[in-house]
Amino acid sequence: MDISNKIEAILTNSPVPSLAAAAIVEGKIVSVGASGMRKKGAAEKVAVTDKYHIGSCTKSMTAVLAAILVEQGELKWDTTISEVFSDIDVHQGYHDVTLRQLLINTGGVPGDIEAKLWVELWKAKGSPTKQRLQLVSGILSKAPSYRGGTKFEYSNGGFSVAGAMLEKVTNKAYENLLTRILFDPLAMNSAGFRAPASKGFVDQPYGHTKKLFGVKPIEPEPAGDNPAAIAPAGAVHCSVIDFAKYAQFHLGAIEEDLISKESRNILHTAPEGSEYAMGWIVTDRDWAAGRALTHAGSNTMFYTVIWIAPKRRFAAVAMCNYGGKEGFLKCDQMIAHLISRHLK
């Protein structure tokens, strides 16, 4: 079912340039659509095959990658930072922090990356892998924010360290690993990294920010995304169709042999006393008949949200190319419409 007209109506009189959305019912994609413009002030319209940046929704993908590598025997959930990074200076407070703790945001890594380190990462020296090692060294050489396993603190740095651990044990770049091990098996052919458009061309949606006198499109490079060092925390882009495929995967509707059911349960289960699983906020909703999984993502220029209701075998995704509050509101409005339309 094409829902582009509904999306167009939702965007009426809105600063959001474009939005794409999809719904999965009984494990199948039943509604999909897109409407709006790729770039404010340009003529090119979006299509359902266009790519949007998904921000922190990347985190659950990093966790899936970890689960696959754990099943392959490359490392364990309880593999520690010191076991992997034995060749760099790691503060004693991080020695026993595990991969599992990093992926549930209890690894002691601060919520904000130190300003001086952040400035250095923006210089983008070397390959993305080398940039991540720079981030790892910068974070792990200093004392943790708290003792690992004793507190929850949402952390892009923590997920970036986890991604670097996966790189280290496989000797392969995170971007290549995620493409080969997750995107290719799921036929997520649109998936890639950083801002989706080519610099100087309106071949994909541009990200937009709110300015004093309206909405401003941002050139894809160099300012169209955060430093490559934090890619495992939030750098993926893909089409709404491929993001819906990813939702199907988490529903167990496709590629059942990519990970075991046991691993999927680990990914979806928050520790006792917490609402955060591995890249998912776990909550209860009446429309979901109980447990629901959700996450939002934004690199400040795009906004994406995903909801999954395992018991109903339902999921809904919405993506837009505006990082302001209105982007969140329109995506949320679209999700609410899909829930009311498909779940009676």
C-alpha positions in Angstrom: 0.0 0.0 0.0 1.4 3.4 -1.0 1.1 5.9 1.9 2.8 8.8 0.1 -0.4 10.9 0.1 -0.8 10.5 3.8 2.8 11.6 4.3 2.3 14.6 2.0 -0.7 15.6 4.2 1.3 15.3 7.4 4.0 17.5 5.9 1.6 20.3 4.9 2.7 23.6 6.4 5.7 21.9 8.0 9.4 23.0 7.8 10.3 19.3 7.3 11.5 18.9 3.7 10.6 15.2 3.3 9.6 12.1 5.1 9.5 8.4 4.4 7.7 5.6 6.4 6.8 2.0 6.3 4.8 -0.6 8.3 5.3 -4.3 8.8 2.3 -6.5 9.7 2.6 -10.2 10.4 6.2 -9.9 9.4 5.5 -8.4 5.9 5.9 -4.9 4.6 2.3 -3.7 3.9 2.6 0.1 3.8 5.4 2.2 2.4 5.7 5.7 1.0 7.7 9.0 0.8 6.9 12.6 0.1 8.7 15.9 -0.1 11.9 17.4 -1.4 15.5 16.1 -1.2 16.8 19.6 -0.5 15.1 22.8 0.5 15.1 25.2 -2.4 15.8 22.5 -5.0 13.4 20.8 -7.4 14.2 17.1 -6.8 11.5 15.1 -5.0 12.2 12.1 -2.8 11.3 8.5 -3.7 10.9 5.4 -1.5 14.3 4.2 -2.6 16.0 7.4 -1.3 18.4 7.1 1.6 18.1 8.7 5.0 20.6 8.9 7.8 19.4 6.8 10.8 21.7 8.3 13.5 21.7 6.3 16.8 19.5 3.6 15.3 22.9 2.4 14.1 23.6 1.3 17.7 21.4 -1.8 17.5 23.2 -2.7 14.3 26.5 -2.6 16.1 25.0 -4.9 18.7 23.8 -7.4 16.0 27.3 -7.4 14.5 28.6 -8.2 18.0 26.1 -11.0 18.4 27.1 -12.6 15.1 30.8 -12.4 15.9 30.1 -13.9 19.4 28.4 -16.8 17.7 31.3 -17.2 15.3 33.7 -17.4 18.3 35.6 -14.2 17.5 35.0 -13.0 21.1 32.5 -13.3 24.0 29.9 -11.0 25.5 32.2 -10.8 28.6 35.4 -10.2 26.7 37.0 -7.2 28.4 38.5 -4.0 27.0 41.9 -4.9 28.4 41.9 -8.3 26.6 41.3 -6.7 23.3 43.3 -3.5 23.7 46.4 -5.0 25.3 48.7 -2.8 23.2 47.4 0.6 24.3 47.4 2.5 27.6 44.1 1.6 29.2 43.2 3.2 32.6 42.8 0.6 35.3 39.1 1.6 35.7 38.3 0.2 32.3 40.3 -3.0 32.5 37.4 -5.3 33.4 34.7 -3.5 31.4 33.1 -5.9 29.0 31.6 -5.8 25.5 28.2 -6.5 27.0 28.5 -3.5 29.4 29.5 -1.2 26.6 26.4 -2.3 24.5 24.0 -1.6 27.3 25.6 1.7 28.3 26.9 0.6 31.6 30.6 0.5 30.7 31.7 3.7 32.5 32.3 5.6 29.3 31.1 9.3 29.7 28.0 10.4 28.0 29.9 13.2 26.3 33.2 12.9 24.5 35.8 15.3 25.9 35.8 18.6 24.0 39.5 18.5 23.1 39.3 15.0 21.8 36.1 15.8 19.8 37.9 18.7 18.1 40.8 16.3 17.1 38.3 13.7 15.8 36.8 16.4 13.5 40.2 16.7 11.8 39.6 13.2 10.4 43.2 12.1 10.3 43.7 8.7 8.6 41.2 5.9 7.9 38.0 5.6 9.9 39.6 2.7 11.8 42.6 4.8 12.8 40.2 7.6 13.8 38.4 5.1 16.1 41.7 4.1 17.7 42.3 7.7 18.3 39.0 7.9 20.1 39.6 4.7 22.0 43.0 5.9 23.2 41.6 9.3 24.2 38.7 7.8 26.2 40.3 4.8 27.7 43.5 6.5 28.9 41.5 8.5 31.4 39.4 7.4 34.4 35.9 6.2 33.6 32.9 8.3 34.5 31.8 5.5 37.0 32.7 1.9 37.8 31.6 -0.4 35.0 28.3 -2.2 35.7 27.1 0.2 38.5 25.3 2.8 36.5 23.5 3.6 33.2 24.8 6.4 31.0 23.9 6.7 27.4 27.2 7.0 25.5 28.2 7.3 21.9 31.7 6.8 23.0 30.9 3.5 24.6 29.3 2.1 21.4 32.3 3.4 19.4 34.7 1.6 21.7 32.6 -1.6 21.3 32.8 -1.1 17.5 36.6 -0.7 17.7 36.8 -4.0 19.7 35.0 -5.8 16.9 37.5 -4.2 14.4 40.4 -5.3 16.5 39.5 -8.9 16.9 38.7 -9.4 13.2 41.3 -7.0 11.8 38.6 -5.6 9.5 37.1 -2.1 9.4 33.8 -1.7 11.1 32.1 -0.4 7.9 33.3 -3.4 5.9 32.2 -5.8 8.7 28.7 -4.4 9.0 28.2 -4.4 5.2 29.4 -7.9 4.7 27.9 -9.5 7.8 24.6 -7.7 8.2 23.7 -5.5 5.2 24.5 -8.1 2.4 22.7 -11.0 4.0 19.6 -8.9 4.5 19.8 -7.4 1.0 20.0 -3.9 2.4 21.6 -2.7 -0.8 21.0 1.0 -0.1 22.8 0.9 3.2 26.0 2.9 3.7 27.7 5.4 5.9 27.6 9.1 6.6 25.4 11.6 4.8 23.7 9.9 1.8 24.0 12.7 -0.9 27.1 13.3 -3.0 28.7 16.7 -2.4 27.5 19.2 -5.0 24.6 17.0 -6.3 21.0 16.5 -5.2 21.1 12.8 -5.8 19.8 11.9 -2.3 18.2 13.7 0.6 20.2 16.5 2.2 20.2 16.9 6.0 18.7 20.2 7.3 19.0 22.2 10.4 16.9 25.0 11.8 18.3 28.5 11.4 17.0 31.9 12.5 15.3 32.6 9.1 14.2 29.1 8.2 15.5 25.7 7.3 19.1 25.3 6.0 20.3 22.3 3.9 23.8 21.1 4.9 26.3 19.9 2.3 27.1 16.2 2.8 30.8 16.7 3.4 32.5 17.7 5.5 29.7 18.9 7.9 26.9 16.5 6.9 27.7 14.0 9.6 29.6 13.5 12.8 33.3 12.3 12.9 33.8 8.8 11.4 35.2 7.7 14.7 31.8 7.4 16.2 30.3 5.4 13.3 29.4 2.4 15.5 27.2 4.8 17.5 25.4 6.5 14.6 26.6 6.8 11.0 24.4 4.5 8.9 22.1 5.6 6.1 19.6 3.5 4.1 16.2 3.6 2.4 13.0 3.3 4.2 12.4 -0.1 2.5 15.8 -1.4 3.7 15.2 -0.1 7.2 11.9 -2.0 7.1 13.8 -5.1 6.2 16.0 -4.5 9.3 12.8 -4.3 11.4 11.6 -7.6 9.8 14.9 -9.2 10.8 14.3 -8.2 14.5 10.8 -9.7 14.2 12.4 -12.9 13.1 10.5 -12.7 9.8 13.6 -13.0 7.6 17.1 -14.5 7.8 16.3 -16.7 10.8 19.8 -18.3 10.5 21.7 -15.0 10.7 21.7 -15.2 14.5 20.1 -17.6 16.9 16.9 -16.9 18.8 18.9 -16.9 21.9 21.1 -14.1 20.6 18.1 -12.2 19.5 16.7 -12.5 23.0 19.9 -11.2 24.4 19.8 -8.2 22.1 16.2 -7.4 23.0 16.4 -7.9 26.8 17.3 -5.0 29.2 19.1 -5.8 32.4 17.0 -5.9 35.6 16.3 -2.4 36.7 17.0 -0.8 33.3 15.0 0.0 30.2 17.9 -0.2 27.8 18.8 -3.3 25.9 21.5 -3.5 23.2 20.6 -0.5 21.1 16.9 -0.6 22.1 14.7 1.1 24.7 12.4 -1.6 26.0 8.9 -0.5 27.2 5.3 -1.7 27.4 2.5 -0.5 25.2 -1.1 -1.6 25.0 -1.1 -1.6 21.2 2.0 -3.9 21.3 0.2 -6.3 23.6 3.0 -5.9 26.0 6.7 -5.4 25.3 7.8 -2.9 22.6 11.2 -2.0 21.3 12.1 1.5 20.1 14.9 3.8 19.3 15.4 7.2 17.7 18.4 8.6 15.9 19.6 11.9 14.7 22.9 13.4 13.6 21.1 16.8 14.1 20.3 17.0 10.4 18.1 13.9 9.9 15.7 12.2 12.3 14.7 8.5 12.3 12.5 6.4 14.6 11.7 2.7 14.8 9.1 0.8 16.8 8.8 -3.0 17.0 6.0 -5.0 18.7 7.3 -8.6 18.8 4.0 -10.2 20.1 2.0 -8.5 17.3 4.7 -9.2 14.7 4.4 -5.5 13.8 6.9 -2.7 13.2 6.8 0.9 12.0 9.6 3.1 10.8 9.7 6.8 9.9 12.6 8.9 8.6 13.0 12.6 7.7 15.7 14.9 6.5 15.3 17.5 9.3 17.0 17.3 12.7 14.9 19.8 14.6 12.0 19.3 16.9 9.5 19.3 14.1 11.2 16.4 12.5 10.6 14.3 15.7 7.0 15.4 15.8 6.2 14.5 12.2 7.9 11.1 12.4 6.1 10.4 15.7 2.8 11.5 14.0 3.5 9.1 11.2 4.2 6.2 13.5 1.0 6.9 15.4 -0.9 6.8 12.1 0.6 3.5 11.1 -0.2 2.0 14.5 -3.8 3.1 14.4 -4.2 2.0 10.8 -2.8 -1.5 11.1 -3.4 -2.5 14.7 -7.1 -2.8 15.7 
